Amino acid sequence: MIQFVIGAAAGYVFGTKAGRRRYDQIKKGYQAAVNSPVTKTALNATRKAVANKLDPQPRMKEVKNIRTDDGSTVLEPDHD
């Protein structure tokens, strides 16, 4: 707990020494990075990849060599 308080105090002191100009410079760089078309493209690609992995309707394929007595079909996940 003491280390956290010391770290927070040091961050505050160094932050106030940097001043408003440096804060505005960091904020401007952050805004430029967030609003960049490259960042937006990467974010959309990541969202699509995650959405595909979390698909609520997973793709299934029929297992060919298994026969059941009642004629039902046996399915397994399709890993393509």
N, C-alpha and C positions, 0 to 999 in steps of 0.2 A: 504494500500500500504506500509506503514511504517512497519507493522508487517511482510510482505513478505520479505522486504529488511533485516530486523533484523534476520529473520529465515534463509535466504540464507547466510548471513554473519556468523551466528553461525554455520551452517552446514559446511561452508568452513573452519572455524577455527578448529572445532573438526575433520574434515576430514584430514586436514593437520597434526594435531597432531597424528592421528592414523598411518600415514605414508604409504609408499609403501608396506611394508610387510603385513600389515593388508588388504590393497586393494587387493593384490595378493591372500590372504587367502580367502577373500569374493568371488573373481572371481572364484577361484578353486572350492569352494563349490557350486556356481551357476552353473558352467559347469557340475559338477557331478550330480546335481539335474536334469538339463535339459536333459542330455544324459542318464539318468537312464531308464532301461526297464520298470520299474513300471510307471514312468511319461509318457512314450510313450504310454503304454497300456491305461492309464487313459485318455490321450488326444484323442486317437483314439475312445474310447468309448463315450466320450463327443461329438466328431464330428459326430459320427453316430446318436446319440440321437437328436442332433440339426438338422441334415439332415432329419431325419424321421419326425420331427415336421414341417419342412419347405417344405414338399413334394409338388411339383407343381401340381401333379395329385392326389388329395385326394381320399381316398377310399369312395365309395358311396354304399348305399344299397337301394333297392326298398321298397317303402312304400306299404304294402300289402292291407290295407283297404281303399284306396282312388281310386276311378274310375273317369276317365275323359271322357268327351263327344267325344273327337277325338281319344281316344284309346292310348294316350301317357302315358308314365310311369313317375311317380313322384319319385324323388330320394331325399335322405337325407344323411348327412355325417354318416359314420359308425364309431361309438365311441367304439372301442374294446380295 
